[in-house]
């Protein structure tokens, strides 16, 4: 990822974590988040018991879907969550893999890692470890992970091929990638993509289905599936993105007709065979 974009993204999510860490509340995400409405976390994680999780983990959830359910985790598996934030997916996964399994969370933001470790202590889980690092340079040995998850994070990287090749490297043979992400459904003018605020809002760095599949295939993945599950219409963008006071002002001046239906939440699954 280009350093200026990476720094803006890091600063953006650092602010979110600081608010939650301070106990003030996640006001910037109570109405909107990176990829959706955080007040609807219970809908994103439908069927999951969020009451077992620290409220700070739920408040700092910035995803667009439920990768834990999509990943179909099994007892004893070793799992890596890329861009783990406040730890919601990691802590949920710890219950599925059990005492014989292990869940790693990787994040580049000190404030998020601080929050995640606080949430880990509150849960009292012993099969969880949070790591500092970048998804383009995963600090784990090759072929050590059964399942890689991610929730609306790959789109933030400016070097998706490197990020996905790193995911492939650390997966065991037979391992799987199961992520939720944002994809592009139609052409977006370059000037819109280059607005830093759109990166923080998970929109500027998205790929279309064909591009996503091509990169996954290039780095070695097999049995690739990239499937859109919900389209971001003009009204959804207005409701969930533009109410976020931390977004760049330039984003708020965008002609929404140009991006109406241009983005979608998607599930991405692929295997290392």
C-alpha positions as a Markdown table, in Angstrom:
| # | Residue | x | y | z |
|---|---|---|---|---|
| 1 | Unk | 0.0 | 0.0 | 0.0 |
| 2 | Unk | 1.3 | 3.5 | -0.8 |
| 3 | Unk | 2.6 | 5.1 | 2.4 |
| 4 | Unk | 0.3 | 8.1 | 2.3 |
| 5 | Unk | -2.8 | 5.9 | 1.9 |
| 6 | Unk | -1.5 | 3.4 | 4.5 |
| 7 | Unk | -0.9 | 6.3 | 7.0 |
| 8 | Unk | -4.4 | 7.7 | 6.4 |
| 9 | Unk | -6.0 | 4.4 | 6.9 |
| 10 | Unk | -4.0 | 3.7 | 10.0 |
| 11 | Unk | -4.8 | 7.1 | 11.5 |
| 12 | Unk | -8.5 | 6.6 | 10.6 |
| 13 | Unk | -8.8 | 3.3 | 12.4 |
| 14 | Unk | -6.6 | 4.5 | 15.2 |
| 15 | Unk | -9.1 | 7.2 | 16.0 |
| 16 | Unk | -11.9 | 4.7 | 16.2 |
| 17 | Unk | -10.0 | 2.5 | 18.6 |
| 18 | Unk | -9.0 | 5.4 | 20.8 |
| 19 | Unk | -12.6 | 6.4 | 21.2 |
| 20 | Unk | -13.6 | 2.8 | 22.2 |
| 21 | Unk | -10.5 | 2.5 | 24.5 |
| 22 | Unk | -11.3 | 5.8 | 26.2 |
| 23 | Unk | -14.8 | 4.6 | 27.0 |
| 24 | Unk | -16.3 | 7.5 | 25.2 |
| 25 | Unk | -18.1 | 5.2 | 22.8 |
| 26 | Unk | -17.7 | 4.5 | 19.2 |
| 27 | Unk | -19.6 | 7.6 | 18.0 |
| 28 | Unk | -18.0 | 7.6 | 14.6 |
| 29 | Unk | -19.2 | 4.1 | 13.9 |
| 30 | Unk | -22.5 | 4.1 | 15.8 |
| 31 | Unk | -24.2 | 5.2 | 12.6 |
| 32 | Unk | -21.7 | 4.2 | 9.9 |
| 33 | Unk | -18.5 | 2.2 | 9.5 |
| 34 | Unk | -15.9 | 1.1 | 7.0 |
| 35 | Unk | -18.4 | -1.2 | 5.3 |
| 36 | Unk | -21.7 | -0.9 | 7.0 |
| 37 | Unk | -23.9 | 0.1 | 9.9 |
| 38 | Unk | -22.3 | -0.9 | 13.2 |
| 39 | Unk | -25.6 | -0.5 | 15.0 |
| 40 | Unk | -26.6 | -3.5 | 12.9 |
| 41 | Unk | -23.8 | -5.8 | 14.1 |
| 42 | Unk | -26.4 | -8.2 | 15.4 |
| 43 | Unk | -27.7 | -8.5 | 11.8 |
| 44 | Unk | -24.2 | -8.9 | 10.3 |
| 45 | Unk | -23.6 | -11.7 | 12.9 |
| 46 | Unk | -27.0 | -13.2 | 12.7 |
| 47 | Unk | -27.2 | -16.4 | 14.6 |
| 48 | Unk | -24.2 | -15.6 | 16.8 |
| 49 | Unk | -24.4 | -14.8 | 20.5 |
| 50 | Unk | -22.7 | -11.4 | 20.7 |
| 51 | Unk | -23.6 | -11.2 | 24.4 |
| 52 | Unk | -20.6 | -13.4 | 25.2 |
| 53 | Unk | -18.3 | -10.8 | 23.7 |
| 54 | Unk | -17.0 | -7.6 | 25.3 |
| 55 | Unk | -19.0 | -4.7 | 24.1 |
| 56 | Unk | -15.8 | -2.9 | 23.1 |
| 57 | Unk | -15.2 | -5.7 | 20.6 |
| 58 | Unk | -18.6 | -5.3 | 19.1 |
| 59 | Unk | -18.4 | -1.5 | 19.0 |
| 60 | Unk | -15.1 | -1.7 | 17.1 |
| 61 | Unk | -16.4 | -4.1 | 14.5 |
| 62 | Unk | -15.9 | -2.6 | 11.1 |
| 63 | Unk | -16.8 | -5.4 | 8.8 |
| 64 | Unk | -19.4 | -5.9 | 6.1 |
| 65 | Unk | -20.4 | -9.6 | 6.8 |
| 66 | Unk | -19.8 | -12.6 | 9.0 |
| 67 | Unk | -16.6 | -14.4 | 7.8 |
| 68 | Unk | -16.7 | -16.7 | 10.8 |
| 69 | Unk | -19.9 | -18.3 | 9.6 |
| 70 | Unk | -18.6 | -18.3 | 6.0 |
| 71 | Unk | -15.3 | -20.0 | 7.0 |
| 72 | Unk | -17.1 | -23.0 | 8.6 |
| 73 | Unk | -14.5 | -23.4 | 11.3 |
| 74 | Unk | -13.8 | -26.7 | 12.9 |
| 75 | Unk | -12.4 | -27.7 | 16.3 |
| 76 | Unk | -8.6 | -27.9 | 16.4 |
| 77 | Unk | -8.0 | -25.6 | 13.4 |
| 78 | Unk | -5.5 | -22.8 | 13.4 |
| 79 | Unk | -7.0 | -19.6 | 12.1 |
| 80 | Unk | -5.7 | -16.2 | 11.0 |
| 81 | Unk | -7.8 | -13.0 | 10.9 |
| 82 | Unk | -6.3 | -10.3 | 8.7 |
| 83 | Unk | -7.0 | -6.8 | 9.9 |
| 84 | Unk | -8.5 | -8.1 | 13.2 |
| 85 | Unk | -9.4 | -4.7 | 14.7 |
| 86 | Unk | -11.0 | -4.9 | 18.1 |
| 87 | Unk | -11.0 | -8.7 | 17.9 |
| 88 | Unk | -14.6 | -9.6 | 17.3 |
| 89 | Unk | -13.9 | -12.2 | 14.6 |
| 90 | Unk | -11.0 | -13.6 | 16.5 |
| 91 | Unk | -12.9 | -14.0 | 19.8 |
| 92 | Unk | -15.9 | -15.5 | 18.1 |
| 93 | Unk | -13.6 | -18.0 | 16.3 |
| 94 | Unk | -11.9 | -19.0 | 19.5 |
| 95 | Unk | -15.1 | -20.7 | 20.5 |
| 96 | Unk | -15.3 | -22.7 | 17.3 |
| 97 | Unk | -11.7 | -24.0 | 17.2 |
| 98 | Unk | -11.8 | -24.9 | 20.9 |
| 99 | Unk | -8.9 | -25.5 | 23.3 |
| 100 | Unk | -7.0 | -27.6 | 20.7 |
| 101 | Unk | -7.2 | -24.8 | 18.1 |
| 102 | Unk | -5.5 | -21.4 | 17.8 |
| 103 | Unk | -6.7 | -18.0 | 16.4 |
| 104 | Unk | -4.3 | -15.2 | 15.4 |
| 105 | Unk | -5.4 | -11.7 | 14.8 |
| 106 | Unk | -3.2 | -9.4 | 12.7 |
| 107 | Unk | -3.5 | -5.7 | 12.7 |
| 108 | Unk | -1.2 | -2.7 | 11.9 |
| 109 | Unk | -2.7 | -0.3 | 14.3 |
| 110 | Unk | -1.4 | 0.0 | 17.9 |
| 111 | Unk | -4.7 | 1.3 | 19.2 |
| 112 | Unk | -6.7 | -1.5 | 17.8 |
| 113 | Unk | -4.2 | -4.1 | 19.1 |
| 114 | Unk | -4.4 | -2.5 | 22.6 |
| 115 | Unk | -8.2 | -2.7 | 22.4 |
| 116 | Unk | -8.1 | -6.3 | 21.1 |
| 117 | Unk | -5.8 | -7.5 | 23.9 |
| 118 | Unk | -8.1 | -5.8 | 26.5 |
| 119 | Unk | -11.0 | -7.7 | 25.0 |
| 120 | Unk | -9.0 | -10.9 | 25.1 |
| 121 | Unk | -8.4 | -10.4 | 28.8 |
| 122 | Unk | -12.1 | -9.7 | 29.5 |
| 123 | Unk | -13.0 | -12.9 | 27.6 |
| 124 | Unk | -10.4 | -14.9 | 29.4 |
| 125 | Unk | -9.5 | -16.9 | 26.3 |
| 126 | Unk | -6.2 | -18.7 | 26.1 |
| 127 | Unk | -6.2 | -19.8 | 22.4 |
| 128 | Unk | -5.9 | -16.3 | 21.0 |
| 129 | Unk | -2.9 | -14.2 | 20.0 |
| 130 | Unk | -2.9 | -10.7 | 18.4 |
| 131 | Unk | 0.1 | -9.8 | 16.2 |
| 132 | Unk | 1.3 | -6.5 | 14.9 |
| 133 | Unk | 2.1 | -6.3 | 11.2 |
| 134 | Unk | 0.9 | -5.8 | 7.7 |
| 135 | Unk | -1.2 | -8.1 | 5.6 |
| 136 | Unk | 1.4 | -7.7 | 2.8 |
| 137 | Unk | 4.1 | -9.1 | 5.2 |
| 138 | Unk | 2.4 | -11.6 | 7.5 |
| 139 | Unk | 4.7 | -12.4 | 10.6 |
| 140 | Unk | 4.1 | -16.1 | 10.6 |
| 141 | Unk | 5.9 | -19.1 | 9.2 |
| 142 | Unk | 4.8 | -20.7 | 5.9 |
| 143 | Unk | 2.2 | -23.4 | 5.9 |
| 144 | Unk | 1.1 | -23.0 | 9.5 |
| 145 | Unk | -2.6 | -21.8 | 9.1 |
| 146 | Unk | -5.7 | -23.9 | 8.2 |
| 147 | Unk | -8.1 | -20.9 | 7.6 |
| 148 | Unk | -7.6 | -17.3 | 6.7 |
| 149 | Unk | -10.4 | -14.9 | 7.4 |
| 150 | Unk | -10.8 | -11.2 | 6.7 |
| 151 | Unk | -13.7 | -8.8 | 7.0 |
| 152 | Unk | -13.5 | -5.8 | 4.6 |
| 153 | Unk | -9.7 | -5.4 | 4.8 |
| 154 | Unk | -8.1 | -6.7 | 1.5 |
| 155 | Unk | -9.7 | -3.8 | -0.3 |
| 156 | Unk | -7.7 | -1.4 | 1.8 |
| 157 | Unk | -4.4 | -2.7 | 0.5 |
| 158 | Unk | -2.7 | -1.1 | -2.5 |
| 159 | Unk | -0.8 | -4.3 | -3.2 |
| 160 | Unk | -3.5 | -7.0 | -3.2 |
| 161 | Unk | -1.4 | -9.5 | -5.1 |
| 162 | Unk | 1.3 | -9.3 | -2.3 |
| 163 | Unk | -1.4 | -9.6 | 0.4 |
| 164 | Unk | -3.0 | -12.6 | -1.2 |
| 165 | Unk | 0.3 | -14.3 | -2.0 |
| 166 | Unk | 1.2 | -13.9 | 1.7 |
| 167 | Unk | -2.1 | -15.5 | 2.6 |
| 168 | Unk | -1.3 | -18.4 | 0.2 |
| 169 | Unk | 2.2 | -18.7 | 1.7 |
| 170 | Unk | 1.1 | -19.1 | 5.3 |
| 171 | Unk | -1.8 | -21.5 | 4.5 |
| 172 | Unk | -1.2 | -25.2 | 4.9 |
| 173 | Unk | -1.8 | -27.4 | 1.9 |
| 174 | Unk | -5.6 | -28.0 | 1.9 |
| 175 | Unk | -6.1 | -24.7 | 3.7 |
| 176 | Unk | -8.8 | -22.2 | 2.7 |
| 177 | Unk | -9.3 | -18.5 | 2.4 |
| 178 | Unk | -12.8 | -17.3 | 3.5 |
| 179 | Unk | -13.2 | -13.5 | 3.5 |
| 180 | Unk | -15.8 | -10.8 | 3.2 |
| 181 | Unk | -14.9 | -7.9 | 1.1 |
| 182 | Unk | -16.1 | -5.0 | -1.1 |
| 183 | Unk | -16.0 | -5.4 | -4.8 |
| 184 | Unk | -16.6 | -3.1 | -7.8 |
| 185 | Unk | -19.6 | -3.7 | -10.0 |
| 186 | Unk | -19.0 | -1.1 | -12.7 |
| 187 | Unk | -16.5 | 1.4 | -13.9 |
| 188 | Unk | -15.4 | 4.2 | -11.4 |
| 189 | Unk | -13.6 | 7.3 | -12.6 |
| 190 | Unk | -10.0 | 7.4 | -11.5 |
| 191 | Unk | -10.3 | 10.7 | -9.6 |
| 192 | Unk | -12.9 | 9.1 | -7.3 |
| 193 | Unk | -10.6 | 6.2 | -6.6 |
| 194 | Unk | -7.8 | 8.4 | -5.7 |
| 195 | Unk | -9.6 | 10.2 | -2.9 |
| 196 | Unk | -7.9 | 9.1 | 0.3 |
| 197 | Unk | -11.2 | 9.2 | 2.1 |
| 198 | Unk | -12.6 | 6.5 | -0.2 |
| 199 | Unk | -9.8 | 4.2 | 0.9 |
| 200 | Unk | -10.7 | 4.7 | 4.6 |
| 201 | Unk | -14.3 | 4.1 | 3.5 |
| 202 | Unk | -13.4 | 0.8 | 1.9 |
| 203 | Unk | -14.4 | 1.9 | -1.6 |
| 204 | Unk | -11.4 | 3.4 | -3.4 |
| 205 | Unk | -9.3 | 0.2 | -3.6 |
| 206 | Unk | -11.9 | -2.3 | -4.7 |
| 207 | Unk | -11.5 | -4.9 | -7.5 |
| 208 | Unk | -14.2 | -6.3 | -9.7 |
| 209 | Unk | -15.0 | -10.0 | -9.7 |
| 210 | Unk | -12.8 | -10.9 | -12.6 |
| 211 | Unk | -9.8 | -9.0 | -11.2 |
| 212 | Unk | -10.2 | -10.6 | -7.8 |
| 213 | Unk | -10.3 | -14.0 | -9.3 |
| 214 | Unk | -7.4 | -13.4 | -11.6 |
| 215 | Unk | -5.1 | -12.4 | -8.7 |
| 216 | Unk | -6.2 | -15.3 | -6.6 |
| 217 | Unk | -5.4 | -17.7 | -9.4 |
| 218 | Unk | -2.1 | -16.0 | -10.2 |
| 219 | Unk | -0.8 | -16.5 | -6.6 |
| 220 | Unk | -1.8 | -20.1 | -6.6 |
| 221 | Unk | -5.3 | -20.5 | -5.3 |
| 222 | Unk | -7.8 | -23.1 | -6.7 |
| 223 | Unk | -11.6 | -23.6 | -6.6 |
| 224 | Unk | -12.0 | -19.8 | -6.5 |
| 225 | Unk | -15.4 | -18.3 | -5.8 |
| 226 | Unk | -16.1 | -14.5 | -5.7 |
| 227 | Unk | -19.8 | -13.8 | -5.1 |
| 228 | Unk | -21.6 | -10.5 | -4.6 |
| 229 | Unk | -24.2 | -10.7 | -1.8 |
| 230 | Unk | -25.5 | -7.1 | -1.6 |
| 231 | Unk | -25.3 | -4.0 | -3.8 |
| 232 | Unk | -24.5 | -0.6 | -2.3 |
| 233 | Unk | -27.1 | 1.7 | -3.9 |
| 234 | Unk | -27.1 | 5.4 | -3.7 |
| 235 | Unk | -29.4 | 5.4 | -0.7 |
| 236 | Unk | -27.3 | 2.8 | 1.2 |
| 237 | Unk | -24.1 | 4.9 | 0.6 |
| 238 | Unk | -25.9 | 8.0 | 1.9 |
| 239 | Unk | -27.0 | 6.2 | 5.0 |
| 240 | Unk | -24.0 | 4.2 | 5.9 |
| 241 | Unk | -21.0 | 6.0 | 4.5 |
| 242 | Unk | -21.6 | 9.7 | 4.3 |
| 243 | Unk | -22.8 | 10.2 | 7.9 |
| 244 | Unk | -19.3 | 9.2 | 9.1 |
| 245 | Unk | -17.7 | 12.4 | 10.3 |
| 246 | Unk | -14.2 | 10.9 | 9.9 |
| 247 | Unk | -14.5 | 10.6 | 6.2 |
| 248 | Unk | -12.6 | 13.1 | 4.1 |
| 249 | Unk | -14.8 | 16.1 | 3.2 |
| 250 | Unk | -14.0 | 15.5 | -0.5 |
| 251 | Unk | -15.9 | 12.2 | -0.3 |
| 252 | Unk | -19.0 | 14.0 | 0.9 |
| 253 | Unk | -19.0 | 16.1 | -2.2 |
| 254 | Unk | -19.0 | 13.1 | -4.6 |
| 255 | Unk | -21.8 | 12.9 | -7.2 |
| 256 | Unk | -23.5 | 9.8 | -5.8 |
| 257 | Unk | -25.1 | 9.0 | -9.1 |
| 258 | Unk | -21.6 | 8.1 | -10.4 |
| 259 | Unk | -21.3 | 5.4 | -7.7 |
| 260 | Unk | -24.9 | 4.3 | -7.4 |
| 261 | Unk | -24.7 | 0.5 | -7.5 |
| 262 | Unk | -21.0 | 0.5 | -8.3 |
| 263 | Unk | -20.0 | -1.4 | -5.2 |
| 264 | Unk | -21.1 | -4.6 | -3.5 |
| 265 | Unk | -20.3 | -6.7 | -0.4 |
| 266 | Unk | -19.0 | -10.0 | -1.4 |
| 267 | Unk | -17.8 | -13.4 | -0.1 |
| 268 | Unk | -14.6 | -14.7 | -1.4 |
| 269 | Unk | -13.5 | -18.3 | -0.9 |
| 270 | Unk | -10.5 | -20.1 | -2.4 |
| 271 | Unk | -8.3 | -23.1 | -1.5 |
| 272 | Unk | -4.6 | -24.0 | -1.4 |
| 273 | Unk | -4.5 | -27.5 | -3.0 |
